[in-house]
Every structure is written in structure tokens, then in C-alpha cells.
Amino acid sequence: MTIAFRLPRTAIDRLAFAYSPLLEAVLSLHVLVEPKHHPVQHPWVRAMRGLSPALKREIGAFSFAYRSYLPAFLLPVATGEFPTFDDEITRLRALPPEMISFEFTEPLVGGIIARDPARLDDPAARAAVWERAAPLGPVTNQLIQLALDDPDALRERFIALLSGYWDAAFHAEWRCVEAVVAQSVGEAGRQIAAEGLYAFLRGLWPEVRVDPGAERFWLERTHEHEVSIEPETPFVLTPSVYVWPHVRVNCDPPWPPGLVFPAAGIVRATRAPIPPEALVGVLRALADDTRLRALRFIAERPRSTQELAPLVGITEAALSKHLRLLAEAGVLRAQREGYYVLYRLAPDRIAAVGTSVQAFLGAETDVPSRSPVPS
């Protein structure tokens, strides 16, 4: 299933840029509760070990709200000005209580029950929320109870968490992050002006797929939705340091359609040249027709060995050897989901191949200390 957007290639006026200290703070909380998915942010994870025990407990209690889903009210609105953290807290306090209830229960029933803020009036929907909340523990269950029965109290507790985290740690971090995302706004704007939106979006592959001829771009997600970007509802592009290596997308009103994408500075940092010895291994792993065809299918979406084998046309045992070579080279990441192991592309590693080859070929060849490349 896909979330797709249609936008004429020349309709640059239907794009807007924004960035958000509140969103960035919550994305950094996601990193703290899912550190294995964010290796480039491990220094931040280590630094946050010094947070107070009470703050750590509250971050864990609210983790259901930002572990996978992210409340849509955190996405910035393009106003032509970049808000402060206090501005965004004020905006959060002004949201209707029913919207708070909806967004904090969406992680539990999203994709199962229709996306409708009024759904929590239905006893069956409330029962579904509780069924999925039960394994989360008593403290988180208290928060779910507030989401259903006292969203104003839940809002204030969430704001207290965000404010405490901001004061203890993220206020200082934002001073560095803001410079990176502001620079990324400028870089992305210049690229779009010179080459067009679809050239910019192509750089976000494999998360974002583009078809410039059809004036359409899309992402693989858990529900089907197609949105035409109109002048009155511009598409908001939001660079982020802490969203890497993912992107976040919104397609549902009342929030503006938009995309949160890795800031250019953090992308460059993840594309450091691969050492020559490792580069040889990556190139060898890629230099095989069967493995390239498997990568092409995996680029469409994560796949298991069982699904891939008939597509590639070899046995599961033979394919497993190929996938193991690609994983050892860092080109694929394997993650168990239930009974199956799914293979995903490692876009940072793939992107680094071209950079590494260029760096190797452009290096001085008369440096005597250079290590020989193994044969």
C-alpha cells in the first residue's frame, strides 16, 4: 500500500518549508527509545544516560506515542516564520481536547479503526484501544486512561515532559540542530529552484519513489491514500537531524500534507567514504546479477527469503547465501518480524559507494603510507 502525492513539476509555489524545535525534540525521544535504528545518533543516546531517573521514566511511559507513530499535531505549519519552542507549546495548548484524545490513541488502533476523531465515542473503539494498551504496563495505561477521559490533563503531562526534557538537555542541542536544518532549507530550496522538486525527491530514495512523467511521488506505508497538492494546501517540507534514516509523511487533514526528511548535513555525515578494504567487499557483493536482481526487488519493499526466492528464480538455500553476502557488506539490514526475517536496503551504505569510489579515484596516488588494496 502507498501514500501518493500528485504535484505538477512546475508548481513550485505549492511547496513550503518549515522546521520545528518541538518536532525535533520528540524525534530525538524516538531515537532514545529506538536506538538500534539510529546508529548515527548513538552519541546523543549515550549523553542522555545522565537524565534524571524521573525524566527517563516519563520518556518511557510516553514512548507508545512516538515509538512508531508520531502525533500529527507535532508537524509544523508553514507560516513564513520559524517558531520557537515556546511558540509551539502555545499552539499545542490551543488544540481541541478531542484532537489530543485522537492522536494519543492512534498509535494503538491506527489502520484497524477508521481515522476519525469522533471514533472514541464508540464503546467498541474504546475497547479496542484498551485491548492493545494492556501489554504496555500500568504507568502507560494511566496515560491511555487520560487520553480517553481527560485529554486536557494528558496534554499538560505531555507538555511537562517536553518542557523538562527541553530544559535538561534539548535546549542546548537545538542551538546546533537549528543551524543544520536552516542550512538544509537553503540547500533544498536552491536545488528545487534549479532542478525541480522531483530531482530533490529522488535523493530521498528508497523511502520516496518518484515518477516525474506522471507528476507523482509516493511512499510505502500501511494504508492507501492519494493526495493532490493544491495551492490552498501547500506541501510542507521539513528538514530534520533526528528523523534520519527515515522520513515522516502526513497526508491527512486537518494537518497540512508534508514530508519530514533528513537534513543535508546529517546525510553527508552518514556518507563518509568507505575504507578501501571494505569498499572492495561491497563492490564484490554488488558484482553479481542474482544479487542485483534481489536488491531491485528489495528496493520496492522489505522482503523475506521465502518471498524473494521465486522472484529471483533460485532456491531459498541459494538465495540465503547471496543475502548473507550483501548483509555482511552492509548493503542490506535484516530484521526479524514474527516468523520471518525481512531484508531492507541500507540506503546510507549504498549512497556511500559512489562517494567512496570518487574519493578513492581522486586521492593522491604517490602517498607512500597508503595501504595496499587486498586482491
N, C-alpha and C positions, 0 to 999 in steps of 0.2 A: 504494500500500500504506500501511497505517496501523498505528500503535501506539495502541490504545484502552484506556481505563480505565473501569470501572464503579464508581460510588460513590453510594450514596443521598444525596440532598441534605441530609438531616438528620443524617448520620453524621459530624459534626464530630470526634467522638472518634477517628476513623480517620485523622486528619491529625496531622502533627508538623512542627515547624520545626527547622532546623539551619543553621549556617553554618560555613565551613571555611577557615582560613588556607592550608592545603595546596592545596585545590582552587582557591582564588583565585589563588595563586601560579602554578599550572600554567595556568589560564585566561589569565593575563597573558602567559605564554610563548607561548600560542597567538596572542595579539594580536601579539607580536613577529614571529612567522613568517608571519602573515597580516594585515599592517597595512591593506591596501586594504579589508578587510571591516569595519574598526573605526575609522572616522574620528574618533569622539569620543575615542578613546584615543591619538590621534597625539602629544599632549604626552608621554605615557609612552614611546612608541616613540622619540621624539627624545631623551628623557632617558637611555634605555638605550644610546644610542650610546657612552656613556662606560664601559660594562662592559669588563672586560679581554678581550683577544683570545682567551685560552684559554677563558673562560667563554662567549663568543659562539660559539666553535667547538662547544662541547659542547651548547649550546642548539640549534644547527643539526643536530648529529648525532642528537639525540633527537627532532627535530621530527616524524618519522614517527609518534610516539606521541601527539602532541597537535595535529597539523595539522587533522585532521578528526575521527577517533575520539578518545575520551578514555578512558583506563583506568578501568574501573568502580570499582576499589578506591579511587579518589580521592573518590568521592561520600561525603558524610558520613553517619554513622549517628546517628539521633536518640536521645540518651541522657538528655535533660533538662539537660545541661550543654554549654557550648560549649568545644571543645578548644583547646589551644594548638598551635602548630606542632610543638613537641617531642612532645606527646601523639600527634599524627598520624604523626610519623616512627616512634615506637614501635609504633603499630598497623601501619604499613607493614612494619616488620621482622618482625612476627609472622605475616605471611601465608604460606601454604604455597608452596613453590617452584613447584609446578605451576600455581598461580594467576598467579604472575609471568610464567611462560612463556606462558600463555594470553593474558593481557591485552596483552602486548607484541607478540604476533603477530596478534592480532585485527585491527589496522588493515590488515594485508596480505591477509587471507583472509576477513574478515567478510562475510557474505552469500553467500560462494562455498562454504564448507565449514561443516557444521553446527556450531552453537555448543556445543561440548563440550570441557571442559578436558583430557579424555583423548585428543583427536584427534591430538595431536602424537606419539603413539606409532605413528601410521600413517605409513609412509615416503612414501605419496602426498601426505599433508597437508604433510609437511616439504618435499617437492619443490615444492609449490605456494607455500609461504612463500618459498623461495629464488628461484623464478621471478619473483615480484613484488618481491623485495628487490634483485634485480640492478641495476636502474637507480639505486638510492639512493646508490651510492658506497661506497668501501672502509671508511670510518670507521663509517658506519651499518651496513654489513654485519657489522662486528665485533660491534656490539651485537646484531644478529639472531642471530649465532652464539652469543653468550652466552645469549640468550633461550631457544634450543633446547637448549643443552648445559650451561650453568652459570648458572641463573637467580639464584642467591644472589649471584654476582659482579655480574650485571647490576643487581640490586636495590641493591647498595652503590654502584655507579657512579651510578645514578639519584639516590640519596639524597645523594651528594656534589654532584651538580649542583644539586639543590634547596637544599641547605644553603648552598652557595656563593652562589647567587642570592639566597637569603633574607638572608644576612649582608651582601652587597654592595649590595642595593637594596630587596628587598621587605619587610624587617622594618619599615623606616620607613614605607613605603607602607601596610602593613597597619594601622598605627595610625589612619590616616584612613579606610581602607576599612571597618574593623570598625565604626566609628561609623555609617557609611551603611547597612551590611547589618543591624546591630542595630536601627536605626530602621525599616528596611523590614520586619523581622519583626513589630514592633509594629503598623505600619500595616496590613500584610496580615492579621494576626490580628484586628484590630478590624473590618476590612471583612468578613472571613468571618463573624465573630460577628454582625454587623449585617445583612448582605445575603446570606450564604451563599457556599459555595465557587464555585458556577457564575458568580456575579456577578464574583468576583475573577478567575476564569479567562478570562472574556470580555474582560477588559482586556489579555490576552496575545495576542489576535487580531492577525495572521492565523496565527501559529505554532501556537496552540492553538485548536481548534474545540470548541464545546460544544453539547450537546443536553440542556438541563435536564429536559425532559419524559421522555426516555429514561434520565436519570441517567447520562450517558455523556459523556466528553470524549476527544479524540484528536489526534494529530499525524501529519502526512505524513512517513513515513520509508521506509527501504529494505526493511523486512521487515514481515510481517503478524503481529500479536500482539494478543490481547485479554486484559486482566487485571482480575479482580475484586478490589477492595481490601477485605481482611478485617481484623477487629480485631487479629489477632495480627501482621499485617504492615502497619503504618500507612504511608500515603503521605507521603513526606518532601518538604517544600517548602523550598528553599534559595535565598535571595536572593543575588545576585552583582552586583558592579560590572563585572567584566571579561567576563561572558558576553554582554553587550549587543552587537549587536542580536538575538542568537539566544536559544534556550532549549536546555537539555540534558535528556534524559529517560533514565530507566532502567526497564526492565520485566523484567529477567532476574535470577533468583536466582543466587548467594546474597546479592546486594546488595538492599537494600530498594527497592521501587518509589518513584520520586520524580521531581521536576522542579526543575531549576536555572533560575531566571528572573531577568530584570533587576531590580535593586533599584529601589525607587520613586524614590530620589534621582537616579539616573542617567537614568531615563526622563524625569523632569521636565526635566533638563538638556538632553535632546535635543528637547524640545518647546517650545523657545523660540519666541516669536511670529515668524512670517514677516513681513518688512518689507512695508508696504502695497503697494509697487510690485510685489514678487514675488507677493504674495497674489492680486492681480488676475490675473496669469498663471496661477496654479494654479487659481483658480476658473473662468477661461475654459476651461482644459484639461478640467476636470471637467464643464462645462456642455454635454454632448453625449451623446445617447442611445447612439450607437455606442461611444463611448469608455467610457461607464459599463458597458455590457454586456461589453466586453472586460475591464475591470477586475474584473468579477464572476467571469469565468472564470479570470483570473489569480489571484484570491484563493483559488481552490480549490487551485491548484498552479502553479509556474512553467510557462510555455508559450512555444512558438515562434510566429512569424508564420504558418508553414505549418499549425500545429495550430489556431491561433485563427481564421484567415480563414473556414473553413466553419462554425465555431461561431457566429461573429458574422453571417455571411451576406454578406460583401463580398469583393472580390478581395484578394489579398495586397498588391498595389501600393497600393490604397486604405487598407488596414489599416496598412501601414507608416507612412503619413503620420500617422495617428491615434496610433500608438505613439510616434512621434518627438516629437509634441507633449507627450504625457504624460511622456516621459523628460526633455525639456527643462524641464518644470515640476517635475521632481524626484519625481514620483509613482511612477515606475517606475525600476527599475535593470535594465540589460541586461548579460548576461554570456555570453560565448561558451563553449559546451561542445561540443567536436568540430566537426561541420559546422554546427550550429545556434546561433543566438543565442536564449537564453531570457530572458524578461522576468519580473521578480519585483516584487511590491509593495515600496514603500519605506514601511514602517509608521510610522516616525518622522515623515516628511513628511506623511502622511495624518492622523496624530494631531494634528499641529501646526496643521492647517487650522482645526479648531474653536477651539482656543486662540487662534489669531491673529484670527479673526473676533470672538471675545469681547473680546480686548484692544483691537481697533480700535473696536468699538462702545462700549466702556466708557471710552475715552480722552476726556480733556477736548477739547472742540471749539473752545475760544476761545484756543488757544495760537497766537500769530501766526507762530511759526517752523515750523509744520507744513508739510511739503512737499505740494504738490497731488498728488492721485492721478491718474495719466495716464488719459486716456479711451481 
